[in-house]
Amino acid sequence: MRYDSSIYDGAAAHSRYGRPAYSPQLEALLADEIGLDGSGRLLDVGCGPGIVTVRLAHLFEGAVGLDPDPGMIAEDLPAAAPGPYRLVTFSQSFFWTDQVRGAEAVYDRLEPDGAVALVWHKTAGRAVPPSPGPPRIPHDEIGELVRKYLGPTRRAGQSTRPVQTLSLEDALASTRFGTPEVIFAPGIPDLLRDVESVVSGYFSMSYAAPHLFGDRAEEFADEVRELLRQRSPESVFWDWPGDTEVLLARK
């Protein structure tokens, strides 16, 4: 799969503010499962602005963040990251790779006891905590606004979202890694978001990145802001992105 560098064009400025955080127990979970002790190196692929890279860096001697979008990276990275690495992470980024080929390349860059971890939010089948009070983000209605501006087909860069022929679990299972382990860390049950955080959250996504709206990006943002203010006069929303799911495969 050839990477389209326009997928997240204009999204970098919104990623840190708009993306909900992973479980606060993510570091402890990975440290316990893999036996991290401050040695070895981390490679975070598709690191975006480096949120996960920074969170995990203290568990290693060194950490490298790699991202094909220059807008996501504040400084130049090496042209290649040959390794070896103790852990390679993909935070919602493995989907955009040639998954089987990419996993095999990662396998060759790991230490003999190294691992790869695919990390994302998971809501399906997970217990939803009670609201701490504020209303939930009206994602269905905001999704309708996205379709109003961009049409019914889910966009991604200069094209559309690629078709997923294999689940990520099956893709890993078809490589030398074998079947990965599925583990969870509990999400943040009382995550509160303001209006601008919600707007940034949408602009940080491939299907609603600012460049897709052209000169109507601010018009779209204003419609979202108005909708949110109607739903919550206090302009505060509860967000439940789910628990943090990790697919963990070992060399």
Secondary structure, DSSP 8 states (H G I E B T S, - for coil): ----TTTTTTTHHHHHHHS----TTHHHHHHHHHT--S-SEEEEET-TTTHHHHHHGGGSSEEEEE-S-GGG-SS---S-----EEEEEEES-GGGS-HHHHHHHHHHHEEEEEEEEEEEEE-TTS------SS-B--HHHHHHHHHHHH-SS-EETTEE-----S-HHHHHHTSTT-S-EEEEE---TTEEEEHHHHHHHHHTSGGG-GGGGGGGHHHHHHHHHHHHHHH-TT-EEEE---EEEEEEEE-
